[in-house]
Amino acid sequence: MSDANKILLPTSLVGSYAMPQWLIDRDKLAGRFPPRTRARELWRVDPEFLEEAQNDATLLAIRDQERAGLDIITDGEQRRESYSNRFATALEGVDIDNPGTALDRSGHPNPVPRVVGKIRRKHAVEVEDVKFLRANTDRRIKITVPGPYTMSQQAQNDFYDSDAEMAMDYAAAVNEEVRDLFAAGADIVQLDEPYMQARPQKAEEYGLEALNRALDGVEGETAVHICFGYAAIIHERPEGYSFLPQFSSCTCNAVSIETAQSNLDCSVLETLPDKTIILGVLDLSDMTVETPDVVAERIRKGLKHHPADKIVIAPDCGLKYLPRDIAYGKMKAMADGAAIVRKELQ
């Protein structure tokens, strides 16, 4: 997009949008931690009709985003049981029929892919998702992929000498996918790396190196999302990030953070002067729909510490677990709040 056509404070989802009850059992989905292995029992639609149903839900998600006034459109992740498992279980070297166990970020054991051989990408996983999204909106589009470090933390390593070595092979697989996603028409590709916040020591040791390997040689606008976890599942919020200034040495273009629920001190944005900040301004723990004025005030907090031409407005995290009417209301308030501040700046 040329600078002349660039929208100030563009709006976007982090990735996911609320999923319809007719598509997935939302009560079962909300009553467990995000699945790391396949969880086909969550879908309400018979396998022979599932792809068509997911396409229809994706169209609804696209139209809701457009109707709310968002500038950058995602597919709402309507084809995924979680943000990470669809990609992570499609790789070579993973035994998904005999899962392993790993601790979730909350400290609870969770079934995870068991790595029994060298991690390789067998085929493109999300390319058709991008093509479908590109064919059904004329706005800029973003697609998300789980990051290599987070996938390495959501697996049981029964093959590699070290988790660091495993993370680098995850990174090579992600790199191949990201290149294909841009070739398929994506404007922005975002890597989701919540475990860099949850486990910052290992992220320092090898996570950032793996992330940069995943982005190596990629031409296109890239982002990394780092959060405190879904509000519906992780209720306590720290006051600040344990791993954020380190992203100054990441080759990504943008970093996606949450500020609303945690009431984050936005002065931390000053540690990332060269990055675009995807600023989370919707509190997903509160089922009250924010007013546009509340959203505008949260945006102004960020603007005190980062230039307006390097800020994208977004929710704190994915809208996956919100009731659909509340998800839409919050999304609309976000777009309207951004419009208020945009007008002030212009």
TIBAPA-413522 format. One record per residue: residue in one letter; x, y, z of N, C-alpha, C, CB in turn. Coordinates in steps of 0.1 Angstrom, whole numbers, padded with zeros to 4 digits, always signed. Each point is the difference from the previous one (the first is absolute). Glycine has a CB too. Layout:
BEGIN
AXYZXYZXYZXYZ...
***
This chain:
BEGIN
M+0008-0012+0000-0008+0012+0000+0009+0012+0000-0019-0012+0012S+0016+0022-0021+0008+0012+0000-0002+0009+0012+0000-0001-0025D+0009+0009+0028-0002+0009+0012-0012+0009-0002+0025-0001+0005A-0027+0005-0018-0011+0009-0003-0014-0006+0004+0014+0010-0018N-0015-0023+0017-0012-0007+0002-0001-0007+0014-0001-0004-0024K+0012+0007+0032+0001-0007+0013-0010+0006+0010+0024-0005-0004I-0031-0004+0011-0010+0004+0010+0007+0002+0013-0019-0012-0012L+0017+0023+0019+0005+0002+0013-0008-0008+0010+0008+0024-0006L-0001-0030+0015-0006-0009+0011-0009-0010-0006+0002+0019+0016P+0003-0027-0026-0009-0011-0006-0004-0010+0011+0011+0003-0022T-0023-0009+0020-0006-0009+0010+0001-0014-0006-0015+0018+0009S+0016-0028+0001+0002-0014-0004-0003-0009+0012+0017+0006-0018L-0022-0018+0015+0000-0010+0011+0014-0005+0002-0024-0007-0006V+0026+0001+0018+0013-0007+0003+0000-0012-0009+0001+0008+0024G-0012-0015-0025-0001-0012-0009-0013-0006+0000+0024-0004+0004S-0028-0001+0008-0013-0008+0000-0012+0009+0003+0013-0019+0008Y-0025+0014-0013-0012+0007+0002-0010-0011+0007+0004+0016-0020A-0014-0011+0026-0010-0010+0007-0005-0010-0010-0006+0018+0016M+0005-0030-0012-0004-0011-0009-0015-0003+0003+0023-0010-0001P-0031+0007-0010-0014-0003+0002-0002-0013+0008-0005+0012-0022Q-0006-0012+0030-0004-0012+0007-0003-0012-0009-0009+0015+0018W+0003-0012-0030-0003-0010-0009+0012-0007-0006-0021+0012-0005L+0033-0005+0006+0012-0006-0006+0008-0008+0010+0001+0019-0015I+0000-0013+0027+0009-0007+0011-0007+0001+0013+0021+0007-0012D-0019-0017+0020-0006-0001+0014+0008+0010+0009-0007-0024-0003R+0001+0036+0004+0007+0011+0007+0002-0003+0015-0009+0016-0017D+0000-0023+0023+0001-0004+0014+0012-0009+0002-0025+0003+0003K+0026-0013-0011+0011-0009+0001+0013+0007-0003-0014-0019-0007L+0014+0028-0003+0012+0008-0003+0005+0008+0011-0008+0001-0024A-0002+0006+0031+0004+0009+0011+0003-0008+0013-0015+0017-0010G+0011-0030+0011+0002-0007+0012+0013-0008+0001-0024-0002+0000R+0033+0006-0009+0013-0007+0000+0011+0009-0005-0012-0022-0005F+0024+0018+0007+0011+0009-0006+0001-0002-0015+0013-0002+0022P-0008+0012-0029+0000-0001-0014+0007-0012-0005+0001+0025-0001P-0007-0033-0007+0005-0013-0004+0013+0001-0008-0023-0009+0000R+0033+0000+0004+0013+0000-0007+0000-0012-0010+0012+0010+0020T-0020-0021-0017-0002-0011-0010-0013+0003-0007+0013-0017+0015R-0017+0009-0024-0012+0002-0007-0012-0003+0009+0010-0006-0022A-0021+0014+0021-0011-0001+0008-0013+0000-0008+0012+0011+0019R-0013-0021-0028-0011+0000-0010-0014-0001+0007+0016-0010-0017E-0015+0005+0030-0013-0002+0006-0007+0013+0004+0009-0021+0009L-0002+0032-0011-0005+0014+0003-0010+0004-0011+0021+0006+0013W-0019-0011-0025-0008+0005-0012-0014-0006+0001+0021+0002-0014R-0031+0006+0011-0014-0005+0000-0004-0006-0014-0005+0017+0018V+0013-0014-0028-0004-0003-0014+0007-0013-0004-0003+0024-0005D-0004-0033-0002+0006-0012-0004+0012+0002-0009-0023-0011+0001P+0033+0003-0001+0012+0002-0007-0002+0003-0015+0011-0015+0016E-0021+0008-0022-0002+0002-0015-0005+0015-0003-0005-0025-0002F-0001+0031+0012-0005+0014-0002+0008+0011+0007-0023-0010-0002L+0034+0005+0008+0007+0010+0009+0007+0011-0008+0003-0019+0016E+0003+0016-0027+0007+0010-0007-0009+0011-0005+0017-0017-0007E-0029+0013+0002-0010+0009-0005-0005+0009+0012-0007-0016-0018A+0005+0010+0029-0005+0007+0012+0011+0010+0005-0014-0019+0007Q+0027+0015-0007+0011+0009+0004+0001+0012-0010+0012-0020+0011N-0014+0017-0024+0000+0011-0010-0011+0010+0003+0010-0016-0017D-0022+0011+0020-0011+0008+0002+0002+0009+0013-0015-0017-0011A+0021+0011+0021+0003+0007+0012+0011+0011-0002-0006-0020+0014T+0015+0016-0023+0011+0010-0004-0006+0012-0007+0017-0019-0001L-0026+0016-0008-0007+0011-0007-0007+0010+0010-0003-0015-0020L-0004+0009+0030-0007+0008+0010+0010+0008+0008-0018-0018+0002A+0030+0012+0001+0010+0008+0008+0005+0011-0009+0006-0021+0013I-0003+0019-0025+0005+0010-0009-0010+0012-0001+0012-0018-0014R-0025+0014+0012-0010+0011-0002-0002+0007+0013-0012-0014-0017D+0013+0008+0029-0002+0007+0012+0012+0010+0002-0011-0020+0010Q+0023+0016-0014+0011+0009+0001-0002+0012-0009+0015-0019+0006E-0019+0016-0018-0002+0011-0010-0011+0010+0005+0007-0015-0019R-0018+0009+0024-0012+0008+0005+0004+0008+0012-0015-0018-0008A+0024+0013+0016+0005+0008+0012+0009+0011-0004-0003-0021+0014G+0009+0020-0026+0009+0010-0005+0015-0002+0002-0018+0015+0005L+0021-0028-0004+0015-0004+0002+0007+0002-0014-0006-0016+0019D+0018+0020-0018+0009+0003-0011+0007-0012-0005+0002+0024+0008I+0002-0033+0001+0008-0012-0003-0009-0012+0004+0023+0012+0003I-0025-0021-0012-0009-0011+0002+0007-0013+0002-0017+0012-0013T+0013-0020+0023+0005-0014+0002-0011-0009-0004+0016+0007+0019D-0013-0020-0019-0010-0010-0002-0008-0004+0012+0014-0009-0019G-0010+0015+0030-0007-0003+0013+0004-0013+0006-0018+0013-0008E+0028-0020+0001+0004-0014+0005-0011-0009+0002+0020+0011+0010Q-0030-0011-0019-0012-0008+0002+0002-0015-0003-0013+0020-0006R+0025-0023+0000+0003-0014-0004+0009-0007+0011-0002+0006-0024R+0004+0001+0035+0010-0005+0010-0007-0003+0013+0018+0013-0012E-0014-0023+0018-0004-0003+0014+0008+0008+0010-0006-0023-0007S+0018+0027+0003+0008+0010+0008+0009+0007-0010-0001-0014+0021Y+0008+0024-0016+0008+0008-0008+0012-0008-0006-0007+0020+0013S+0011-0031-0005+0013-0006-0004-0002-0015-0005+0010+0015+0017N-0020-0022-0013+0000-0014-0002-0002-0004-0015-0009-0003+0023R+0002+0011-0031-0002-0004-0014+0013-0001-0007-0022+0011+0000F+0031-0001+0002+0013-0001-0006+0010-0010+0006-0003+0024-0006A+0003-0024+0019+0009-0008+0008-0002-0015-0002+0002+0018+0017T-0014-0022-0020-0003-0014-0002+0001-0004-0014-0015+0000+0020A+0018+0009-0029+0001-0003-0015+0014-0003-0004-0020+0014-0004L+0030-0014+0014+0014-0001-0004+0005-0015+0001+0003+0024+0009E+0007-0026-0017+0007-0013+0001+0008-0001+0013+0001-0002-0026G+0001-0010+0031+0008-0002+0012-0009+0001+0013+0019+0010-0012V-0032-0008+0010-0009+0001+0012-0009-0012+0000+0001+0025-0001D-0002-0032+0013-0010-0011+0002-0012+0006+0006+0019-0017+0002I-0029+0019-0009-0013+0006+0005-0009-0010+0005+0003+0019-0015D-0001-0032+0012-0009-0011+0005+0004-0004+0014-0003-0008-0024N+0015+0010+0027+0005-0004+0014+0006+0013+0006+0005-0025-0007P-0013+0034+0012+0005+0013+0004+0008-0001+0013-0020+0010-0010G+0028+0000+0012+0008+0001+0012-0007+0010+0010+0021-0005-0013T-0013+0010+0022-0006+0009+0010+0010+0011+0003-0013-0018+0011A+0008+0030-0010+0008+0012+0004-0008+0009+0009+0014-0002-0022L-0007+0010+0030-0007+0009+0009-0005+0012-0008+0014-0008+0019D-0026+0012-0017-0006+0012-0007+0006+0012+0007-0021-0012-0006R+0019+0024+0001+0005+0012+0007-0005+0002+0014+0003+0010-0023S-0014-0016+0026-0006+0001+0013+0006-0011+0010-0021+0009-0010G+0029-0018+0004+0006-0010+0008-0007-0013+0001+0009+0018+0013H-0020-0019-0021-0008-0013-0001+0005-0008-0012-0020+0012+0010P+0021-0026-0008+0004-0009-0010-0011+0000-0011+0013-0014+0016N-0009+0013-0029-0009+0001-0011+0006-0010-0011-0007+0024+0005P-0002-0032-0012+0005-0008-0011+0006+0008-0011-0018-0017+0006V+0029+0013-0011+0007+0008-0010+0006-0009-0011+0006+0018+0017P-0003-0013-0028+0007-0008-0010+0013-0006+0005-0010+0015-0018R+0013-0027+0015+0012-0007+0004+0010+0000-0011-0013-0014+0017V+0024+0020-0016+0010+0001-0011+0008-0013+0001+0001+0026+0001V-0002-0034-0012+0007-0013-0001+0010+0000-0012-0020-0011+0011G+0021+0021-0018+0009+0001-0012+0003+0015-0003-0009-0022-0009K+0017+0023-0002+0003+0014-0004-0012+0008-0004+0023-0008-0007I-0025+0020+0012-0011+0008-0003+0002+0006-0014-0004+0006+0024R-0006-0009-0033+0001+0006-0014-0014+0004-0004+0020-0014-0006R-0022+0024-0002-0013+0003-0006-0002-0009-0012+0001+0024+0008K-0012-0032-0008-0003-0009-0011-0007+0007-0011-0002-0019+0016H-0006+0029-0013-0007+0007-0010-0005+0013+0006-0008-0021-0012A+0003+0030+0003-0006+0013+0005-0012-0003+0008+0008+0012-0020V-0010-0005+0031-0011-0003+0009-0011+0011-0001+0016-0011+0016E-0012+0023-0017-0010+0011+0000-0001+0008-0013+0005+0002+0024V+0001-0006-0034+0000+0007-0013-0014+0001-0006+0023-0008-0005E-0031-0003+0006-0014+0001-0005-0008+0010+0008+0001-0024-0008D+0002+0025+0021-0007+0010+0009+0003+0014-0005+0002-0015+0020V+0010+0018-0024+0004+0013-0005-0007+0003-0013+0022-0001+0011K-0022-0009-0020-0007+0002-0013-0015+0002+0002+0017-0015-0011F-0023+0008+0020-0014+0003+0003-0003+0014+0005-0003-0025+0005L+0012+0029+0004-0001+0013+0006+0002+0011-0011+0008-0009+0022R+0002+0007-0030+0003+0010-0010-0011+0001-0011+0024-0005+0003A-0031-0006-0005-0011+0000-0010-0012+0006+0005+0009-0021-0009N-0010+0023+0022-0013+0005+0006+0001+0013+0007-0006-0024+0002T+0017+0032-0003+0000+0013+0005+0010+0008-0009-0006-0007+0024D+0003+0020-0026+0010+0009-0007+0008+0008+0009-0016+0001-0019R+0015-0004+0032+0008+0007+0010+0013-0007+0002-0020+0009+0012R+0030-0003-0004+0012-0007+0003-0003-0012+0008+0013+0022-0001I-0005-0032+0000-0003-0013+0007+0012-0004+0008-0016-0007-0017K+0013+0000+0029+0011-0005+0009-0004-0014+0003+0005+0023+0010I+0005-0032-0010-0001-0014+0005+0010-0003+0011-0008-0007-0024T+0004-0002+0033+0009-0003+0011+0005-0014+0000-0013+0017+0013V+0025-0019-0008+0007-0013+0001+0006-0001+0014+0005-0001-0025P-0006-0011+0031+0007-0001+0013+0015+0001-0002-0019-0015+0009G+0025+0022+0001+0015+0002-0001+0008-0012+0005-0004+0024+0004P+0016-0025-0009+0008-0013+0003+0003-0002+0015+0010+0003-0023Y-0007+0008+0030+0003-0002+0014-0013-0005+0008+0017+0018-0002T-0028-0012-0001-0012-0005+0007-0003-0014-0003-0009+0023-0001M+0010-0027-0012-0002-0014-0004+0009-0009+0007-0008+0007-0022S+0021-0003+0024+0009-0008+0007-0003-0002+0015+0018+0007-0016Q-0025+0002+0021-0004-0001+0014-0013-0007+0002+0011+0021+0004Q-0018-0023-0015-0013-0008+0000+0002-0014-0007-0013+0022-0001A+0025-0027+0004+0002-0014-0006+0008-0008+0010+0000+0009-0023Q+0000-0022+0022+0008-0009+0008+0012-0004-0009-0019-0008+0015N+0031+0011-0011+0012-0003-0008+0005-0014+0003+0006+0025-0001D-0009-0034-0008+0005-0014+0001+0011-0003-0011-0022-0007+0011F+0027+0017-0017+0009-0002-0011+0013+0008+0001-0020-0006-0014Y+0019+0019+0016+0011+0009-0001+0009+0000+0012-0014+0014-0015D+0026-0011+0014+0010+0001+0011-0004+0012+0009+0018-0011-0014S-0024+0021+0008-0003+0012+0008-0013+0006-0006+0024+0004+0006D-0031+0003+0002-0012+0008-0004+0004+0011-0010-0012-0006+0022A+0024+0011-0020+0004+0011-0008+0002-0005-0015+0012+0011+0020E-0007-0023-0021+0002-0006-0014-0014-0002-0006+0022-0011+0007M-0031+0006+0001-0014-0002-0005-0006+0013-0004-0002-0020+0015A+0004+0030-0007-0006+0013-0004+0005+0005-0013-0002+0005+0024M+0014-0007-0027+0006+0004-0013-0006-0007-0012+0021+0005+0012D-0025-0018-0010-0007-0007-0011-0014+0004-0001+0015-0019+0004Y-0022+0022+0007-0013+0007-0001+0001+0013-0007-0007-0011+0022A+0018+0018-0020+0002+0013-0007+0001-0002-0015+0011+0009+0021A-0003-0019-0025+0001-0002-0014-0013-0003-0007+0023-0009+0004A-0032+0001+0003-0013-0003-0005-0009+0012-0001+0002-0023+0010V-0001+0032+0000-0008+0012+0000+0005+0009-0011-0004-0002+0025N+0017+0003-0027+0005+0008-0010-0005-0004-0014+0021+0003+0014E-0022-0016-0017-0005-0004-0013-0015+0004-0001+0016-0020+0000E-0023+0018+0011-0015+0004+0000-0002+0015-0003-0004-0019+0016V+0012+0027-0008-0001+0015-0002+0002+0004-0014+0007+0003+0024R+0004-0008-0030+0003+0003-0014-0012-0003-0009+0024-0004+0004D-0030-0008-0002-0011-0004-0008-0013+0009+0002+0009-0024+0000L-0011+0028+0013-0011+0008+0003+0001+0014-0007-0002-0012+0022F+0013+0018-0022+0002+0012-0008-0002-0002-0015+0016+0008+0018A-0011-0019-0023-0002-0003-0014-0014-0002-0004+0022-0010+0000A-0030+0006+0010-0015-0003-0002-0008+0013+0001+0003-0023+0009G+0003+0034-0005-0007+0013+0000-0001+0006+0014-0012-0009-0019A+0018+0004+0029-0001+0007+0013+0007+0013+0000-0001-0022+0011D-0005+0032-0004+0007+0013+0001+0009+0000+0013-0019+0011-0012I+0014-0018+0022+0007-0001+0013-0001-0014+0005-0005+0024+0006V+0016-0029-0001+0001-0013+0006+0004+0002+0015+0005-0012-0022Q-0013+0007+0031+0004+0001+0014+0003-0013+0006-0015+0020+0002L+0026-0020+0006+0004-0012+0007-0004+0002+0015+0019-0005-0016D-0026-0005+0021-0005+0001+0014+0010-0007+0009-0024+0000-0008E+0029+0008+0017+0010-0005+0009-0003+0003+0015+0017+0003-0018P-0028-0007+0023-0004+0003+0014+0010-0006+0010-0024+0002-0007Y+0030-0013+0004+0009-0006+0010+0013+0008+0002-0010-0022-0007M+0013+0031-0002+0011+0009+0003-0002+0008+0013+0006+0001-0025Q-0019+0003+0027-0003+0007+0012-0001-0010+0012-0013+0017-0014A+0007-0029+0011-0002-0010+0011+0014-0006+0005-0023-0005-0010R+0032+0003+0001+0013-0006+0003+0012+0008-0006-0011-0023+0001P+0013+0035+0006+0010+0009-0006+0014-0004+0000-0015+0017+0007Q+0019-0026+0003+0014-0004+0001+0004-0008-0012-0002+0000+0025K-0006-0010-0029+0003-0008-0012-0001+0008-0012-0008-0021+0012A-0002+0031-0012-0001+0009-0012+0013+0007-0002-0025+0002+0004E+0031+0003+0007+0013+0006-0001+0011-0009-0006-0006+0015+0020E+0005-0028-0015+0011-0009-0003+0000-0004-0015-0001-0009+0023Y-0012+0006-0028+0000-0005-0014-0013+0004-0008+0014-0019+0007G-0024+0025+0001-0013+0003-0007+0001+0011-0010-0011-0007+0021L+0019+0017-0018+0001+0012-0009+0008-0004-0012-0001+0016+0019E+0011-0025-0017+0008-0005-0012-0009-0008-0009+0021+0000+0014A-0030-0008-0008-0009-0009-0008-0010+0009-0008+0002-0019+0017L-0007+0030-0010-0009+0009-0006+0006+0007-0012-0011+0003+0022N+0023+0002-0020+0007+0006-0012+0003-0010-0011+0010+0016+0016R-0008-0028-0013+0002-0011-0010-0013-0001-0008+0018-0012+0014A-0029+0012-0007-0013-0001-0006-0003+0011-0010-0008-0012+0020L+0014+0024-0018-0002+0012-0008+0011+0002-0010-0013+0010+0019D+0023-0019-0019+0012+0002-0008-0003+0001-0015+0013-0012+0018G-0009+0023-0024-0002+0001-0015-0014+0003-0004+0019-0015-0002V-0028+0017+0011-0014+0002-0003-0002+0014-0005-0008-0017+0017E+0001+0019-0028-0003+0013-0005-0015+0002+0001+0019+0000-0016G-0023+0010+0025-0014+0002+0003-0001+0006+0014-0007-0019-0016E-0004+0024+0019-0003+0006+0013-0003-0011+0011-0008+0021-0011T+0017-0022+0021-0001-0010+0010-0003+0006+0013+0015-0015-0013A-0022+0007+0021-0003+0004+0014+0001-0011+0010-0016+0017-0009V+0018-0014+0021+0001-0011+0011-0010+0004+0011+0025-0005-0006H-0033-0004+0010-0010+0002+0011+0005-0006+0012-0019+0001-0016I+0020+0007+0027+0004-0005+0013-0010+0005+0010+0025-0001-0006C-0030-0009+0014-0011+0004+0009+0001-0007+0014-0015+0004-0020F+0006-0001+0028-0001-0007+0013-0009-0012+0001+0005+0022+0010G-0011-0025-0022-0009-0012+0000-0014+0005-0002+0015-0013+0014Y-0024+0004-0019-0014+0003-0002-0006+0004+0014-0002-0016-0020A-0005+0027+0020-0007+0005+0012-0010-0010+0006+0003+0023-0008A-0009-0031-0001-0010-0010+0005+0007-0011+0007-0014+0006-0020I+0027-0008+0019+0007-0012+0006+0010+0005+0010-0003-0013-0021I+0011+0023+0018+0010+0005+0009-0005+0013+0006+0019-0010-0014H-0023+0010+0027-0007+0011+0005+0009+0011+0006-0019-0016+0005E+0030+0012+0001+0009+0009+0007+0009+0006-0011-0001-0013+0022R+0003+0026-0021+0009+0007-0009+0012+0006+0007-0019+0005-0015P+0031-0007+0010+0012+0007+0006-0002+0015-0004+0015-0020-0001E-0007+0029+0008-0001+0014-0003+0008+0004-0012-0003+0004+0024G+0012-0013-0028+0008+0004-0012+0006-0013-0006+0006+0021+0010Y-0001-0019-0022+0006-0011-0008+0014-0004+0006-0013+0008-0020S+0015-0022+0020+0013-0005+0004+0009-0001-0012-0011-0013+0019F+0006+0015-0031+0008-0002-0012-0006+0010-0010+0006-0025+0005L-0001+0037-0007-0005+0009-0010+0011+0008-0006-0021+0001+0012P+0030+0006-0004+0011+0008-0007+0009-0009-0009-0001+0015+0020Q+0001-0028-0016+0009-0009-0008-0005-0001-0015+0004-0013+0021F-0016+0017-0024-0005-0001-0014+0006+0011-0008-0021-0009+0008S+0029+0018-0002+0007+0010-0009+0010-0007-0008-0003+0017+0017S+0008-0029-0013+0009-0008-0008-0006-0011-0009+0017+0005+0018C-0031-0004-0019-0007-0009-0008-0002+0007-0014-0012-0011+0020T+0013+0003-0031-0001+0006-0013-0015+0002-0004+0021-0011-0006C-0031+0009+0014-0014+0003-0003-0002+0015-0002-0007-0021+0012N-0003+0024-0019-0004+0014-0002-0008+0006+0012+0001-0004-0025A-0010-0005+0031-0009+0005+0010-0001-0010+0011-0013+0011-0017V+0010-0005+0029-0002-0008+0012-0014+0002+0006+0025+0001+0005S-0032-0011-0003-0014+0001+0005-0001-0003+0015-0009-0007-0023I+0004+0017+0030+0000-0001+0015-0014+0004+0005+0025+0005+0001E-0027-0009+0012-0013+0004+0006+0003+0010+0011-0010-0023-0004T+0000+0033+0005+0002+0011+0010-0013+0002+0008+0016+0011-0015A-0027-0016+0010-0013+0004+0006-0003-0008+0014-0009+0005-0023Q+0009-0018+0022-0003-0007+0013+0011+0002+0010-0013-0017-0014S+0025+0017+0010+0011+0001+0009+0003+0014+0004+0010-0020-0010N-0017+0030+0004+0003+0014+0002+0015+0003-0001-0021+0002+0015L+0027-0007-0026+0014+0001-0002+0006+0014+0001-0002-0021-0014D+0013+0022+0020+0007+0013-0001+0006+0001-0014+0006+0000+0025C-0011+0009-0033+0004+0000-0014+0013+0006-0003-0024+0002-0005S+0031+0003+0016+0014+0005-0002+0009-0011-0005-0004+0017+0018V+0000-0029-0016+0008-0012-0005+0001+0001-0015-0007-0014+0020L-0002+0020-0027+0000+0001-0015+0013+0008-0004-0025-0001-0001E+0030+0009+0009+0012+0008-0003+0012-0009-0002-0009+0019+0012T+0008-0032-0008+0012-0009-0002+0000-0006-0014-0001-0005+0025L-0010+0008-0032-0001-0006-0014-0003+0011-0010-0009-0022+0010P+0018+0032-0011-0003+0012-0008-0001-0004-0015+0012+0014+0017D-0005-0024-0021+0000-0004-0015-0011-0009-0004+0025+0003+0001K-0033-0008+0008-0010-0009-0003-0014+0007-0001+0013-0019+0011T-0021+0014-0020-0014+0003+0000-0006-0007+0012-0002+0003-0025I-0007+0003+0033-0006-0006+0012-0015-0003-0004+0016+0012+0016I-0020-0024-0015-0014-0004-0001-0005+0001+0014+0003-0016-0020L-0011+0026+0023-0003+0005+0014-0014-0007+0004+0013+0022-0003G-0012-0031+0013-0013-0006+0005-0007+0010+0008+0011-0023-0001V-0024+0026-0002-0007+0010+0007-0014-0005+0004+0012+0018-0013L-0015-0031+0012-0013-0006+0004+0003-0009+0011-0010+0002-0023D+0003+0000+0035+0002-0009+0011-0010-0012-0002+0006+0019+0016L+0000-0031-0018-0008-0012-0003-0005-0007+0012+0012-0002-0022S-0008+0006+0034-0005-0006+0012-0014+0006+0004+0024-0004+0007D-0027+0016-0012-0012+0008+0003-0010-0002-0011+0013+0017+0014M-0025-0022-0011-0010-0003-0010-0008+0013-0003-0002-0024+0008T+0005+0035-0001-0005+0013-0004+0006+0005-0013-0005+0005+0025V-0002-0001-0034+0005+0006-0012+0005+0014+0002-0015-0014-0014E+0028+0016+0012+0006+0013+0002-0007+0011-0009+0022-0011+0006T-0022+0023-0001-0005+0011-0008+0012+0004-0009-0017+0008+0017P+0014-0002-0029+0011+0006-0008+0009+0009+0008-0015-0002-0020D+0009+0010+0029+0008+0009+0008+0010-0007+0009-0019+0016-0001V+0015-0027+0007+0009-0008+0008+0012-0005-0009-0019-0007+0016V+0015+0002-0027+0011-0005-0010+0009+0011-0004-0016-0017-0008A+0010+0029+0005+0008+0011-0004+0010+0004+0011-0019+0008-0014E+0015-0008+0026+0009+0003+0011+0012-0010+0001-0020+0011+0013R+0017-0024-0015+0010-0010+0001+0010+0002-0012-0016-0016+0011I+0011+0021-0022+0009+0002-0012+0009+0012+0004-0017-0009-0016R+0011+0020+0022+0008+0012+0003+0012-0004+0010-0021+0014-0003K+0018-0024+0012+0011-0004+0009+0012-0005-0008-0018-0006+0018G+0015-0002-0028+0011-0005-0008+0007+0011-0008-0012-0022-0002L+0004+0031-0003+0006+0011-0008+0009+0009+0008-0021+0000-0014K+0021+0000+0027+0009+0008+0008+0014-0006-0001-0018+0006+0016H+0019-0018-0021+0013-0007+0001+0004-0006-0014-0004-0005+0024H-0004+0007-0034+0003-0006-0013-0006+0008-0011+0002-0023+0010P+0004+0025-0022-0005+0008-0010-0013-0006-0006+0023+0009-0005A-0032+0000+0001-0013-0005-0005+0001-0008-0013-0011+0020+0011D+0021-0016-0019+0002-0007-0013+0006-0014+0002+0002+0022-0012K+0001-0026+0024+0005-0013+0003-0008-0007+0010+0023+0008-0006I-0036-0006+0006-0010-0007+0009-0011-0005-0008+0006+0015+0019V-0009-0028-0017-0012-0007-0005-0009-0002+0012+0012-0011-0020I-0025+0012+0019-0010-0001+0011-0006-0014-0001-0004+0025+0001A+0004-0032+0010-0005-0014+0001-0006-0004+0013+0017-0006-0017P-0024-0005+0019-0003-0005+0013+0012-0004+0007-0022-0008-0008D+0021+0005+0022+0011-0005+0007+0005-0014-0005-0008+0012+0020C-0001-0020-0024+0003-0014-0005-0011-0004-0009+0012-0006+0022G-0013-0007-0025-0010-0005-0009-0014+0001+0006+0017-0015-0010L-0027+0017+0002-0014+0001+0004-0007-0014+0001-0001+0023-0010K+0008-0033+0008-0005-0014-0001-0010-0004+0011+0021-0006-0011Y-0019+0010+0023-0008-0005+0011-0012+0009+0004+0021-0012+0008L-0022+0023-0015-0010+0010+0003-0014-0004-0006+0017+0018+0002P-0028-0015+0004-0013-0002-0007+0000+0009-0012-0012-0005+0022R+0005+0000-0033+0002+0007-0013-0005+0014+0001-0003-0022-0011D-0008+0025+0018-0005+0014+0000+0010+0009+0008-0024-0009-0001I+0030+0004+0011+0010+0008+0007+0012+0002-0008-0009-0008+0022A+0014-0002-0028+0012+0001-0009-0003+0010-0011+0006-0024+0004Y-0017+0024-0010-0003+0010-0010-0001+0014+0006-0012-0017-0014G+0005+0018+0025-0001+0014+0006+0013+0006+0004-0022-0007+0008K+0031-0002-0002+0013+0005+0003+0008+0004-0012+0000-0014+0020M-0001+0006-0030+0008+0003-0013-0005+0013-0006+0003-0025-0004K-0016+0027+0004-0006+0013-0005+0005+0012+0008-0020-0013-0009A+0020+0011+0022+0004+0011+0009+0015+0003-0003-0017-0007+0018M+0025-0003-0020+0014+0002-0003+0002+0008-0013+0005-0022+0011A-0013+0019-0021+0001+0007-0013-0004+0015+0002-0004-0021-0013D-0007+0023+0021-0005+0013+0002+0009+0008+0009-0023-0009-0003G+0029+0003+0013+0010+0006+0008+0012+0005-0007-0008-0013+0019A+0013+0004-0028+0011+0004-0009-0003+0012-0009+0008-0024+0000A-0021+0024-0005-0004+0011-0008+0000+0013+0007-0014-0016-0013I+0010+0016+0026+0001+0012+0008+0014+0006+0001-0020-0009+0014V+0029+0000-0011+0014+0005+0002+0006+0004-0013+0003-0015+0020R-0006+0007-0030+0005+0003-0014-0004+0014-0004-0002-0024-0006K-0010+0028+0009-0006+0013-0003+0008+0011+0008-0023-0010-0005E+0026+0007+0018+0007+0010+0008+0014+0002-0006-0013-0007+0020L+0019-0004-0025+0014+0001-0005+0001+0008-0013+0005-0022+0012Q-0016+0021-0020+0000+0006-0013-0005+0014+0000-0004-0023-0010
***
